[in-house]
Amino acid sequence: MLQSNLTQEEHTALTLSTPFLKASQIEEMQELLYKQQDWNVILGMLHVHRTAGIAWKNIERYAIHLRKEFKATYFLKSLEIMYKGQLETARDNIKFNDQLFQALDQKGIEYAIVKGSVIGQWAYGDVGLRLFGDNDLFISQDQLQETGHVLNELGYIQGSWNYETETVTPAKRKDILYLIMNSHQTYTYMKPTPDCRFIDCHKIDVQFSVDLMTGNRTDSIVKEMLSRRIQTSVDQHDVWSLKEEDMLLFLCIHFYKEAIYLNEVESMKDLLLYKLLDIYGMFMKEDLLDVDLFVRQTKEYGFEKMVYFAFHYVNEVFPQTIPELVMNALQPESLTYLSEVLDANDVVHTWNQPIRKRFFHINRSLDINKHSVHKE
């Protein structure tokens, strides 16, 4: 059944991007695959939203036996190649993560991996279903210097990747310090990986606050989360991760922060399905979360507004995923912020387009340019 406000192609892309399909959704997906549609547009949507791997697995599991009737065979092959590339990219990253984690363990540094490969394993059961380009390391601020020493000893440099020379261009010291003072993370650490087929360099973002994209420090919360860290298996590799409820909180804050700020909207980072699917996937995975504990901790830390925002967006795209009881427990007094875009602390735009449709409106930032409120 075509979802309201979506074109046929948008609806197909969303259906293919959905993990944990129910029987009725599987039947519908099979029917959609043999409709006359613009498959180039659908392929582009899956690529933009980083959900090509999920789409391939859905087709492989539920529709590959019907492929002879499907005319756009290039579409299937493209998805298969993307999935296999994502899987090998993840494994390259995991291999270098192992080396780093061993060095951190030897130094007694308390850390956890957030997002990335752990979510690929937890939310989807397959690290190849989630594309990620860097690896997020979560530590307390008082261990920044020692962590930096470990990374430097392993050959990591803070900077940007130079594709022409295949080397890391070191960042200026003032830029490194500025980011630490005004953000939640360090300048990216990079290490060339010439022997890898799928990654040019191994990237590490060191994160030390949960209040993302600000200079606000949350040291006590970070230490509490790290004290609860757990060991989990990612593609048969043991890693330290945040506890499931803490990981979900981090994902919700991350989604909220990237959805509300003008520069994130203009960079097309605001509404990407994979970020929403990370949250959706954790809720759909049976017995993964203690929801009551999650709600209590969210309230204790004062992050109700951010979490409600993320959950609201999940329910708009995937109705009834988050229980009403949870939504009511977290709902803030005013909901006007759900549609606002901020530049610093100023509201510069209010969205009118339905959330589900906005995910597929690739040029949505142009609407902001037409209606922005500029300060004198």
Legacy VTK file of the C-alpha trace (Angstrom):
# vtk DataFile Version 3.0
C-alpha trace
ASCII
DATASET POLYDATA
POINTS 376 float
0.000 0.000 0.000
1.484 3.320 -1.115
2.402 5.448 1.891
0.807 8.883 1.962
2.715 11.730 0.291
5.323 9.413 -1.216
5.876 8.727 -4.895
5.969 5.125 -6.079
9.776 5.232 -6.184
10.061 6.755 -2.707
7.711 4.141 -1.289
9.697 1.344 -2.919
12.995 2.728 -1.599
11.572 2.952 1.930
10.166 -0.576 1.797
13.449 -2.020 0.535
15.294 -0.105 3.284
13.220 -1.595 6.093
14.779 -4.431 8.121
12.637 -6.985 9.973
9.950 -7.076 7.275
6.609 -8.599 8.249
4.859 -11.148 6.028
2.576 -8.524 4.470
5.562 -6.250 3.778
7.478 -9.092 2.133
4.574 -9.780 -0.188
4.289 -6.095 -1.025
8.034 -5.832 -1.655
7.845 -8.712 -4.109
5.058 -6.939 -5.978
6.951 -3.635 -6.014
9.998 -5.235 -7.604
8.050 -6.029 -10.745
6.312 -2.710 -11.196
7.337 -0.307 -13.943
9.303 2.311 -11.992
12.324 4.541 -12.392
14.864 2.161 -10.886
17.676 4.667 -11.406
15.915 7.010 -8.978
15.370 4.200 -6.469
19.019 3.164 -6.668
20.053 6.778 -6.041
17.800 7.019 -2.978
19.218 3.822 -1.500
22.734 5.120 -2.070
22.057 8.532 -0.498
20.420 6.961 2.558
23.129 4.267 2.875
20.553 1.486 2.851
21.648 -0.425 -0.259
22.948 -3.269 1.908
19.596 -3.705 3.647
17.806 -3.585 0.288
20.075 -6.295 -1.117
19.548 -8.580 1.876
15.767 -8.131 1.709
15.762 -9.070 -1.973
18.190 -11.945 -1.452
16.097 -13.393 1.369
12.623 -12.874 0.000
12.640 -12.249 -3.750
15.810 -13.496 -5.433
13.977 -16.611 -6.655
11.683 -14.331 -8.679
14.475 -12.409 -10.390
13.852 -13.861 -13.875
10.745 -11.703 -14.150
12.577 -8.577 -13.014
13.703 -6.457 -15.959
16.210 -4.091 -14.286
18.821 -6.756 -13.561
21.541 -4.095 -13.189
19.661 -2.872 -10.120
20.128 -6.191 -8.325
23.785 -6.441 -9.292
24.450 -2.871 -8.107
22.933 -3.631 -4.708
24.896 -6.858 -4.402
28.169 -5.082 -5.180
27.381 -2.317 -2.673
26.613 -4.839 0.062
29.791 -6.837 -0.541
31.838 -3.634 -0.607
30.297 -2.511 2.687
31.014 -5.884 4.264
34.677 -5.811 3.261
34.976 -2.151 4.304
33.578 -3.048 7.728
36.000 -5.954 8.079
38.972 -3.785 7.130
37.927 -1.314 9.827
37.363 -4.054 12.394
40.851 -5.461 11.768
42.516 -2.125 12.500
40.177 -1.505 15.424
41.471 -4.727 16.986
45.038 -3.416 16.915
44.018 -0.104 18.472
41.862 -1.714 21.159
44.687 -4.037 22.175
47.010 -1.050 22.627
44.397 0.863 24.651
43.748 -2.172 26.860
47.472 -2.526 27.547
47.567 1.099 28.741
44.521 0.591 30.941
42.485 3.217 29.077
38.735 2.820 29.540
36.966 3.233 26.192
33.986 2.031 24.173
33.169 1.931 20.481
29.955 3.774 19.566
27.742 3.550 16.465
29.372 1.961 13.416
30.115 -1.747 13.471
28.450 -2.380 16.840
25.142 -1.050 15.543
25.617 -3.042 12.353
25.786 -6.149 14.528
23.122 -5.248 17.088
20.485 -3.609 14.923
20.895 -5.677 11.759
22.900 -8.774 12.673
25.293 -8.129 9.776
28.062 -5.496 9.661
27.721 -5.343 5.879
24.266 -3.809 6.120
25.533 -0.513 7.498
28.027 1.685 5.659
30.378 3.668 7.893
33.491 5.576 6.962
35.043 6.193 10.360
35.157 4.645 13.807
33.910 6.473 16.891
35.885 5.936 20.095
34.214 7.073 23.324
36.498 8.035 26.240
36.532 10.401 29.198
38.101 13.807 28.667
40.846 13.205 31.228
42.217 10.397 29.035
42.391 12.416 25.817
46.116 13.024 26.016
47.053 9.418 26.772
44.719 8.145 24.047
46.350 10.560 21.617
49.785 9.189 22.524
48.612 5.629 21.829
47.201 6.643 18.454
50.374 8.522 17.510
52.540 5.540 18.448
50.437 3.381 16.128
50.991 5.788 13.235
47.800 7.864 13.362
47.911 11.561 12.450
45.230 14.179 13.060
44.323 15.683 9.716
42.583 15.074 6.395
43.141 12.534 3.652
44.984 13.667 0.516
43.725 11.510 -2.350
46.470 12.673 -4.712
49.399 11.696 -2.484
47.537 8.989 -0.539
48.810 10.474 2.704
47.394 12.343 5.683
47.720 16.129 5.558
48.304 17.134 9.202
45.812 19.562 10.717
47.014 22.873 12.121
47.482 22.882 15.881
45.048 25.784 16.299
42.339 23.806 14.464
42.981 20.750 16.632
42.686 22.819 19.820
39.636 24.725 18.571
37.719 21.517 17.955
38.524 20.145 21.410
37.413 23.398 23.069
34.217 23.878 21.066
33.044 20.392 20.227
32.422 16.922 21.620
35.246 15.259 19.714
38.821 15.564 18.540
40.110 16.239 15.056
39.987 12.930 13.163
42.953 10.584 13.566
43.967 8.856 10.320
46.384 6.083 9.413
47.138 5.067 5.799
46.220 1.448 5.023
47.965 0.674 1.707
47.456 -3.074 2.065
43.657 -2.786 2.300
41.489 -3.195 -0.766
38.530 -1.178 0.442
39.777 1.628 2.697
42.544 4.138 1.975
43.006 4.952 5.639
41.680 3.949 9.033
39.821 6.843 10.678
39.203 7.350 14.384
36.998 10.077 15.855
37.606 10.353 19.600
34.440 11.502 21.373
34.416 12.687 24.976
30.970 14.251 25.513
27.386 13.176 24.893
26.166 16.752 24.294
27.261 16.662 20.675
28.316 19.678 18.606
28.774 21.913 21.648
31.500 22.820 24.084
29.263 21.661 26.936
30.996 19.023 29.005
29.209 15.950 30.349
32.168 14.364 32.128
30.181 12.675 34.893
27.744 11.109 32.406
30.615 9.889 30.227
32.296 8.259 33.226
29.038 6.606 34.281
28.485 5.227 30.789
32.031 3.902 30.592
31.643 2.252 33.998
28.718 0.295 32.504
30.473 -0.656 29.254
30.106 -4.221 28.054
32.007 -6.636 25.873
30.146 -7.688 22.750
30.957 -9.631 19.601
31.142 -7.834 16.254
31.656 -10.129 13.277
33.290 -12.608 15.690
35.605 -9.960 17.182
35.275 -9.001 20.867
34.954 -5.250 21.437
34.103 -2.899 24.285
30.824 -1.108 23.660
28.491 1.157 25.543
25.667 -0.693 27.253
22.645 -1.018 24.968
20.583 1.697 26.676
23.531 4.106 26.696
24.195 3.389 23.031
20.574 4.145 22.162
20.760 7.440 24.043
23.912 8.369 22.123
22.202 7.528 18.809
19.150 9.636 19.662
21.232 12.661 20.636
23.312 12.266 17.479
20.184 12.112 15.297
18.649 15.154 16.999
21.746 17.330 16.721
22.294 16.573 13.036
18.622 17.145 12.218
18.222 20.604 13.734
21.269 22.612 12.661
21.399 24.585 9.425
24.918 23.541 8.458
23.960 19.866 8.833
20.858 20.368 6.672
22.908 22.119 4.002
25.411 19.245 4.080
22.563 16.722 3.642
23.415 15.070 6.961
20.141 15.891 8.675
17.723 13.230 7.491
19.430 10.041 6.402
17.449 6.849 6.779
20.339 4.807 8.138
20.506 6.996 11.258
16.811 6.461 11.876
17.133 2.753 11.118
19.848 2.390 13.766
17.272 3.437 16.367
14.451 1.475 14.722
16.621 -1.636 14.510
17.538 -1.522 18.188
13.855 -1.324 19.123
12.884 -4.133 16.761
15.593 -6.495 18.048
13.911 -8.677 20.641
15.224 -8.488 24.223
18.003 -6.049 23.333
16.779 -3.095 25.411
15.444 -2.473 28.894
13.068 0.301 27.838
12.029 1.265 31.380
15.684 1.669 32.364
16.332 3.709 29.240
13.477 6.112 30.017
14.649 6.528 33.636
18.225 7.284 32.625
17.127 9.687 29.895
15.152 11.654 32.476
17.973 11.583 35.027
20.361 13.045 32.458
17.833 15.604 31.184
17.838 14.457 27.551
14.067 13.931 27.188
13.698 16.607 24.510
16.378 15.130 22.259
15.186 11.548 22.653
11.544 12.478 22.086
12.591 14.231 18.868
14.341 11.110 17.562
11.518 8.792 18.612
8.923 11.072 17.013
10.776 10.900 13.706
11.020 7.109 13.972
7.273 6.832 14.499
6.523 9.184 11.613
8.476 6.997 9.194
7.792 3.617 10.850
4.448 4.037 12.653
3.930 2.565 16.120
7.543 1.483 16.578
8.003 3.401 19.838
5.185 2.625 22.317
2.839 5.457 23.259
3.667 4.922 26.935
7.323 5.712 26.208
6.434 8.762 24.120
4.173 10.135 26.850
6.870 9.647 29.489
9.371 11.711 27.484
7.135 14.344 25.865
8.224 17.957 26.560
5.755 20.794 27.149
6.105 22.306 23.678
6.500 20.384 20.425
7.180 23.330 18.117
10.881 22.440 18.093
10.138 19.262 16.132
9.951 21.236 12.886
12.552 23.937 13.514
15.981 24.487 11.980
18.563 26.424 14.009
21.559 28.526 13.090
23.426 28.696 16.399
20.465 29.343 18.749
18.273 31.214 16.263
15.332 29.566 14.531
15.843 30.179 10.803
13.226 27.878 9.348
10.144 25.855 10.225
9.380 22.836 8.088
5.884 22.427 6.669
6.496 19.243 4.702
5.557 15.916 6.367
8.557 14.190 7.935
8.338 11.031 5.829
8.258 13.060 2.623
11.077 15.322 3.784
13.460 12.370 4.019
13.181 11.990 0.257
13.214 15.699 -0.607
16.911 15.839 -1.451
16.908 19.587 -2.201
15.087 20.521 1.002
17.822 22.972 2.019
16.735 25.208 -0.882
13.443 25.768 0.937
15.395 27.195 3.854
17.277 29.611 1.616
13.952 31.035 0.472
12.539 31.550 3.945
15.519 32.076 6.263
15.381 34.764 8.914
18.704 36.581 8.712
20.099 38.589 11.602
21.215 42.136 10.916
LINES 1 377
376 0 1 2 3 4 5 6 7 8 9 10 11 12 13 14 15 16 17 18 19 20 21 22 23 24 25 26 27 28 29 30 31 32 33 34 35 36 37 38 39 40 41 42 43 44 45 46 47 48 49 50 51 52 53 54 55 56 57 58 59 60 61 62 63 64 65 66 67 68 69 70 71 72 73 74 75 76 77 78 79 80 81 82 83 84 85 86 87 88 89 90 91 92 93 94 95 96 97 98 99 100 101 102 103 104 105 106 107 108 109 110 111 112 113 114 115 116 117 118 119 120 121 122 123 124 125 126 127 128 129 130 131 132 133 134 135 136 137 138 139 140 141 142 143 144 145 146 147 148 149 150 151 152 153 154 155 156 157 158 159 160 161 162 163 164 165 166 167 168 169 170 171 172 173 174 175 176 177 178 179 180 181 182 183 184 185 186 187 188 189 190 191 192 193 194 195 196 197 198 199 200 201 202 203 204 205 206 207 208 209 210 211 212 213 214 215 216 217 218 219 220 221 222 223 224 225 226 227 228 229 230 231 232 233 234 235 236 237 238 239 240 241 242 243 244 245 246 247 248 249 250 251 252 253 254 255 256 257 258 259 260 261 262 263 264 265 266 267 268 269 270 271 272 273 274 275 276 277 278 279 280 281 282 283 284 285 286 287 288 289 290 291 292 293 294 295 296 297 298 299 300 301 302 303 304 305 306 307 308 309 310 311 312 313 314 315 316 317 318 319 320 321 322 323 324 325 326 327 328 329 330 331 332 333 334 335 336 337 338 339 340 341 342 343 344 345 346 347 348 349 350 351 352 353 354 355 356 357 358 359 360 361 362 363 364 365 366 367 368 369 370 371 372 373 374 375
